[in-house]
Structure formats: C-alpha cells, structure tokens
Amino acid sequence: MSTLFEPDSPANRELRAQVAPPDWENPEPSGRYNLVVIGAGSGGLVTAAGAAGLGARVALIEKHALGGDCLNVGCVPSKALLAAAKRAAAVRDADDFGVTLSDGYTVDFPKIMERMRKLRAKIGPNDSAERFRGLGVDVFIGEGRFTGADTVTVRNKELKFSKAVIATGARAIVLPIPGLAEAGPLTNETLFSLSELPERLAIIGAGPIGCEMAQAFARFGSKVTLFEAECQILPREDQDAANIVREALHRDGVESICEVKIERVEREGDVRRFHVVHGGENKTLEFDQVLVGVGRAPNVEGIGLETAGVEYDKRAGVKVNETLRTGNPRIFAVGDVAMKHKFTHMAGATARLVIQNALFKGRKKHTDLLVPWCTYTQPEIAHVGFYEKEAKEKYGDAVQTFIQKFAEVDRAILEGHDEGFVKVHAVKGRIVGATIVGEHAGDLISEVTVAMHARMKLSALSGVIHPYPTTAEAIQRIGDAYNRTRFTPLLKKLFAKWLAWGRREKG
C-alpha cells in the first residue's frame, strides 16, 4: 500500500491522519488482553469493536492502514468510480429519454478521482485509530508477530492474550506471465492513485474487479480490452446472467477476449506490448496501462504463525475448523485470510461468530452462513445459495427452476433497464439458490436471502404484497409461478368450471 496516500492531496492527507496517523503513539500494554486482533480490515475492526462493546480488554494491531482493503483500495473507492461511470452513461444515453444535451458532455477524470478520495476520507472516521481508541481498544500501529502460543510483539512491545484473532486479509496477486511484473501493472492496491485516464487499458481477469473496472473506464473514455483465460467473463456466475453483462460491456465499448493465453508482455517507454494467442492465432496488442484482477493471496507470511502453532497454506490461507478456531485453541481467524469467499460482508459475519466463540465458548459454525454476493456492473449480478448445476447435483430431478424476465416487469420497462431476470431454484417450494441480473440486483437479492434464512417457501413470497411499480415485483411473480405448478389436473379442471360458472352467473 505504498501508493495509498498518493497523490498528495488534502483528501489523502485527511485519510492518512485517520487510518495511519504518522504521529501515533502506541499504548503501553499491561496485563493480559482478553482478545488481541492482528489486522484492522473489515473482519478485525468488527471483532475489536464488538468485543470491546461487551467489556472485553482488546488490543488491535495494524501494519499499514486501518480500514484494510475495503475502505482504502476496495469497495469504497471502486463504488465511487462506478457511481461516476453510471452518471456518464446516463448523460450519454439521455437522448433516449427525450433529454437532449446540445453541447455534448466531457468526462473530467482527475475530478472523478478527487471526488473518490474526498468520499473515502469522509467515510474514514468510521475506521479511524482515534475512533477505536474512543471505544476502549488499545490500537497499535506496526507489524504484529506471534512470539509464542499466547504472545504477540509489535514494535518491541509484548502483548499477552487469552484469545487472539488473525484478520490480516489478502492481497492482489500478479500472474507469472513473462515480463508482466516488469511492465508495472496496476492492481486494486495502486489503481486508485491514478490521476490521468489511460487511453488504452488492458485488464487481465474478467472476474468481478475486472468487469467492474472495465465498464467504468470504458464509460470514462478509455479503450478497454478485457482478457479472460476461461470461456466466458464472470466464469463463476450463471452463464445466462454473465452473457447479459458481457453484452452490456460490449455496448459500452469493452472488447472482451476469452480463452486467450498471454505469452509475454514487453514494455517500451510507456507502452505495454502484449503477445497473445487467441483462436489459434498469434497477435500483438499495445496498451498504455495494465490492470491485473485475477485473484487474491492470503496474508500469512511474516506474522509468526509457525511459532504460534497455527497451520496455514499459502494459497488457501489459515486453516480453521467450523468454529473458526485454528490448531492453536487460543487463536481464531476471520475474513479473507481464512475464508474461500473473500467479501467484506463475509469478513464481518465471521467476526461476529468469533466474538461468540472466543469470548463465550460458543459453537457457531461459519459453514452455516448463507452468503449472498454481488458484482456491481450495470446490470448487476447477485447470487445466493446453489447455482442450477449445483442444485441438480445435490437434489436431482426434485429441483424446479423459475425465471422471471425484467422485460415483463413494468418498472424495469419504464426505467429503461429491462434486461435481465430473476432465476430461483427450489425443492418442494423451498428456495435453495437464486441469481438476479438486472438493475439493483444487489439490493433485490436480500429479499431472497431473508426468505431462505427464514426457510420461507415460494408460496409465501407470492402472498407478500409488493408496491407497484417496483422491480421487486419480479420476486413475487416467481412465487406466483410456483403456485401455478401446484395445481393438479383435477384442480385445474375444477377451477376452469368455477370460472365458467362465474361467467354464466354474471351473464
């Protein structure tokens, strides 16, 4: 995160004063802490604040900047850029709604980036060192390292603990493509320090980060090429949904090249030259900047895990059981350093479990968590539970899949965002998974998640009144579709006779 506070600006100086204050003085540890937390990203902050709020004596250690990836180089800055990109697209497409801009429009990229930095600094106090000190947490800025089964040192100060939590998160990785490292690629950790818009941008990896930033920078005016080794963008997602996003990106000017092999990268001055193999042909492409978004590696090195008796894998992270306890019964792990799903909300959810398990000898299992997620392209893709293939592997022919297209939902039509659908998989009426692709899919998926968590059946969703017109009406219609399948041939026959009788009576 050496570039985190670059360029030097009032907003970045404000952020630094909040999350990595240069003049911070670490407190003097005394006695044994109930809980020591290493890492002040989303998982570490929730753990520390929650435990302190319950009266525990807590120490929080952070090597770089409080707030971790989410505040500094992840969710917060990226969504600020996406918001600006949506405005650019709305202005571009305004004529479709009868709003004509006679003089056209321009995108001021430096202003967009400065707005992002101001908003990041505005949110910064929530994660600041000063706030956590006010919560009663002893905040230590420096590199924490286990020196025994129940001790950690930070800047030559030893902290003893009854329980500890590893919350060191994960970092962006750069693929071992010959010449790529020497080409000076951007990652999410350096992207948000840009002040000039790249004219030609290559993005390696068509996962969530790659697709979100591809669309945003294309809308800002970059010529974006998106490279993916697999056969589709967003390869983890429902293929029908991913195809809709691919078409949206294409309309925004993004060129996506799937099933491609990047053989090597050369840099000559400010030009990055890609040598690729695609469709059996060798091609050479030139770019001004390269963004790598192909995954994350857990931060397990340099914190003394071996000394503490904590097992780990450099790829999978810290090994934990269902209750998030490591091989050392005193030590737990949360968030990206230990979890398969590397989301801010997953880090927060596992932190809440750890507070119960570490301080109250609870037995809460992270394997019981129902985890939704969203990719914030436009349209968005959101998902929870099983995909269709997974559901069929587990339940076989008992799986029913229901689809409601937004092209048949009035609000979506009126808003001009009628592409996409709600797709729900159910077994005997119980929802086992869902994918939504469309405007505000990330908000809509929560209704399905609540229904799954409460073990509601689709028939119950049908009976929930939804305001008209809203796009959430699509979810109610899924319930209606399920109810229609419950009509046996006899019921259908009787219902038809009843309708016919009603018409005669009215006649």
Secondary structure, 3 states (H helix, E strand, C coil): CCCCCCCCCHHHHHHHHHHCCCCCCCCCCCCEEEEEEECCCHHHHHHHHHHHHCCCCEEEEECCCCCHHHHHHCHHHHHHHHHHHHHHHHHHCHHHHCCCCCCCCCCCHHHHHHHHHHHHHHHHHHHCHHHHHHCCCEEEECCEEEEECCEEEECCEEEEEEEEEECCCEEECCCCCCCCHHHCCECCCCHHHCCCCCCEEEEECCCHHHHHHHHHHHHHCCEEEEEECCCCCCCCCCHHHHHHHHHHHHHCCCEEEECEEEEEEEEECCEEEEEEEECCEEEEEEECEEEECCCEEECCCCCCHHHHCCCEECCCEECCCCCCECCCCCEEECHHHCCCCCCHHHHHHHHHHHHHHHHHCCCCCHHHCCCCEEECCCCEEEEEECCHHHHHHHHHHHEEEEEEEHHHCHHHHHHCCCCCEEEEEEECCEEEEEEEEECCHHHHHHHHHHHHHCCCEHHHHHCCCCCCCCCCHHHHHHHHHHHHHCCCHHHHHHHHHHHHHHHHHHC
